[in-house]
Amino acid sequence: MQRLLDRVAIVTGGGRGIGRAIALAYAGEGADVVVVARSGDEIAQTAVEIEALGRKGLAVQADVCRPGDVERVVQTTLETFGQVDILFNAAGVRAVAPSEELPAADWRQVIDVNLTGSFLCSQRVAKPMKRAGYGKIIMVGSMQAHSGAPFRAAYIASKTGLVGLTRGLGVEWARYGINVNILSPGYFETDVILHQIEIGQLDLDAIRRRTPMGRIGKMEDLMGPAIFLASSESDFMCGQALIVDGGWLAYGFLQA
């Protein structure tokens, strides 16, 4: 069953981690995929893997913080495929530091990439989606947008902002057939999380003990929810957060 057959998706942050996994998942469901990131080599490789799945893959090197780059991505997509049906906003960065020591430049970078970049991409694809009367926009949030954590003020602020942006755009654009929702993962086996575990910023055993399902997420655990939000199966969803965290947020029991 190919739930995205002949759809065209733009996936930002498509060179690695969640973005790469979802770009390949969308191709596996029948979509042609435009992968976007600042790293040209990584997205070129993702595009090759998309082609190996029998779909068209296009790598566009761009910075989602730059309106001109965003315009070029969408215009290239329209010129190549004639449509844009899905936007998956996976481009993101984080800064880990005591909040009283966090440089203003790091704060701005996190907000610019995670929040402003997602807005700029969503704003630009909304125009062709409105004309078509159809569109799926998926933000990539975090379970930390629904809780809190030390040393991650900028990251949490950006992801919490994305929840609000999702609601605002969702209710504004629903009348045009555009569904805007947000996918909020917990701890997953991304390069960033594995690096934080390696350097001691995160304790893998503690995460496993705290998570009711007893493990951190694998990329396959996100594919189903991401495909659902991009498909017609989510046509009546608007401005919602879909949290995929193995039960982390639901768990409130104090265990000795």
C-alpha positions in Angstrom: 0.0 0.0 0.0 1.5 3.3 -1.1 -0.3 6.0 0.8 1.6 8.9 -0.7 1.6 7.7 -4.3 2.6 10.4 -6.8 2.7 13.1 -4.0 5.6 15.5 -3.9 7.3 16.1 -0.5 9.9 18.6 0.6 11.9 17.4 3.6 14.2 19.9 5.3 17.1 18.5 7.3 17.0 15.6 4.9 20.6 14.6 5.0 20.7 12.9 8.3 18.7 11.8 11.4 14.9 12.1 11.4 14.8 14.1 8.1 16.7 11.4 6.2 14.6 8.6 7.7 11.4 10.3 6.8 12.5 11.3 3.3 13.1 7.6 2.6 9.9 6.5 4.3 7.9 8.9 2.1 9.7 7.6 -1.0 8.8 4.1 0.1 5.2 5.2 0.2 5.3 6.4 -3.4 6.2 10.1 -3.0 8.9 12.0 -5.0 11.0 13.8 -2.5 13.0 17.0 -2.5 15.6 16.9 0.3 17.0 20.1 1.7 19.9 20.9 4.0 23.0 23.0 4.2 25.2 19.9 3.6 25.2 19.1 -0.1 27.0 15.8 0.1 24.5 14.4 2.7 21.4 15.3 0.8 22.9 14.1 -2.5 23.3 10.7 -0.9 19.7 10.7 0.4 18.5 11.6 -3.1 20.4 8.6 -4.5 18.8 6.3 -2.0 15.3 7.7 -2.9 16.0 6.9 -6.5 17.0 3.4 -5.5 13.5 3.0 -4.1 12.0 3.8 -7.6 11.0 7.4 -6.9 12.5 10.7 -8.0 14.8 12.4 -5.5 16.1 15.9 -5.8 18.8 17.4 -3.5 18.6 21.2 -3.0 21.3 22.8 -0.8 19.8 25.6 1.1 19.6 27.4 4.5 16.0 27.5 5.8 16.8 30.7 7.7 17.3 32.6 4.4 14.1 33.6 2.7 15.9 33.6 -0.7 17.0 30.0 -0.2 13.5 29.0 0.8 12.1 30.7 -2.3 14.6 28.8 -4.5 13.7 25.4 -2.9 10.0 25.8 -3.5 10.4 27.3 -7.0 12.8 24.5 -8.0 10.3 21.9 -6.7 7.4 23.5 -8.7 9.5 23.7 -11.8 10.6 20.1 -11.5 7.5 18.4 -10.3 4.7 21.0 -10.9 3.3 20.6 -7.4 4.2 20.4 -3.7 1.9 18.4 -1.5 3.9 17.7 1.7 6.4 19.7 3.8 8.2 18.0 6.6 10.1 20.6 8.6 13.0 18.5 10.1 15.8 21.1 10.0 16.9 21.8 13.5 19.8 22.6 15.9 20.2 22.7 19.6 22.4 24.4 22.2 23.2 22.8 25.5 24.5 25.1 28.2 23.6 26.7 31.5 21.0 29.3 30.7 22.9 32.1 32.5 25.9 31.4 30.2 24.1 30.8 26.9 25.6 33.2 24.3 23.0 35.3 22.6 24.3 34.2 19.2 23.6 30.5 20.1 20.1 31.5 21.3 19.4 33.3 18.0 20.7 30.4 15.9 18.4 27.9 17.6 15.4 30.1 17.3 16.2 31.0 13.7 16.7 27.5 12.4 14.0 25.6 14.4 11.2 28.2 14.6 11.8 30.9 11.9 13.0 28.4 9.3 9.9 26.2 9.8 7.7 29.3 9.5 9.5 30.5 6.3 9.2 27.1 4.6 5.5 26.7 5.7 4.7 30.3 4.5 6.2 29.7 1.1 4.6 26.3 0.4 1.2 27.5 1.5 0.7 29.5 -1.7 0.8 26.5 -4.1 -1.0 24.4 -1.6 -3.8 26.9 -1.5 -4.1 26.9 -5.2 -4.3 23.1 -5.2 -6.7 23.0 -2.3 -4.5 20.4 -0.6 -1.5 20.3 1.5 0.2 18.6 4.5 2.6 20.5 6.7 4.4 18.7 9.5 6.5 20.4 12.1 9.1 18.5 14.0 8.8 19.3 17.7 10.0 17.6 20.8 8.4 16.0 23.9 10.4 18.8 25.7 8.0 21.3 24.2 5.4 19.7 26.5 7.7 19.5 29.6 11.0 21.0 30.5 14.7 20.2 30.9 17.8 22.0 32.2 20.4 23.6 30.0 18.2 23.6 26.9 16.3 26.9 27.2 16.7 27.9 23.6 15.8 24.5 22.2 12.7 24.2 24.4 11.6 27.7 23.6 11.9 27.0 19.9 10.0 23.7 20.0 7.3 25.2 22.2 7.0 28.0 19.7 6.5 25.4 17.0 3.5 24.0 18.9 1.9 27.5 18.9 2.9 28.1 15.3 1.2 24.7 14.4 -2.0 25.8 16.0 -2.0 29.2 14.5 -1.3 28.1 10.9 -3.5 25.0 11.3 -6.6 27.0 12.1 -5.8 29.7 9.6 -5.2 27.3 6.6 -7.6 24.5 7.3 -10.2 26.1 5.1 -7.9 25.7 2.1 -7.5 22.0 2.6 -4.1 22.4 4.3 -3.4 20.3 7.4 -0.8 21.6 9.8 0.3 19.3 12.6 3.4 18.7 14.7 5.2 15.4 15.4 6.9 15.5 18.8 9.5 12.8 19.3 11.1 11.7 22.6 14.6 10.3 22.8 15.5 8.6 19.5 18.7 7.1 18.0 19.7 10.2 16.1 23.3 11.2 15.6 22.8 14.1 18.0 21.3 12.0 20.8 23.9 9.3 20.4 26.7 11.9 20.5 25.2 13.4 23.7 25.2 10.0 25.2 28.8 9.4 24.1 30.1 12.6 25.7 28.1 12.2 28.9 25.4 14.8 28.4 22.7 12.1 28.5 22.6 8.8 30.5 21.2 6.1 28.3 20.5 3.7 31.2 18.6 6.4 33.0 16.6 7.2 29.9 15.7 3.5 29.5 14.6 3.2 33.2 12.5 6.4 32.9 10.8 5.3 29.7 7.9 2.8 30.3 8.8 1.0 27.0 12.3 0.5 28.3 14.3 1.8 25.4 14.9 4.8 23.2 13.1 5.2 19.9 14.3 3.8 16.6 13.8 5.6 13.3 11.1 3.0 12.3 9.1 4.2 15.3 8.6 7.6 13.7 7.9 6.5 10.2 4.3 5.4 10.7 3.3 8.6 12.5 5.1 10.7 9.9 3.4 8.9 7.1 0.0 9.2 8.8 0.4 13.0 9.1 1.4 13.3 5.4 -1.4 11.0 4.1 -5.2 11.4 3.6 -5.6 9.4 6.8 -5.0 12.6 8.8 -7.4 14.8 6.8 -9.5 15.8 9.9 -6.5 16.7 12.1 -5.7 20.4 12.6 -3.1 22.0 14.8 -2.4 18.9 16.8 0.7 17.5 18.4 1.4 13.8 17.9 3.8 12.7 20.7 5.9 9.6 20.1 8.0 9.1 23.2 7.6 5.6 24.5 5.4 6.8 27.3 8.0 9.3 28.8 5.5 12.1 29.3 2.7 9.9 30.6 5.0 8.3 33.3 4.6 10.0 36.6 5.3 7.3 39.1 8.2 7.8 41.6 10.1 4.6 41.8 12.6 3.9 44.6 
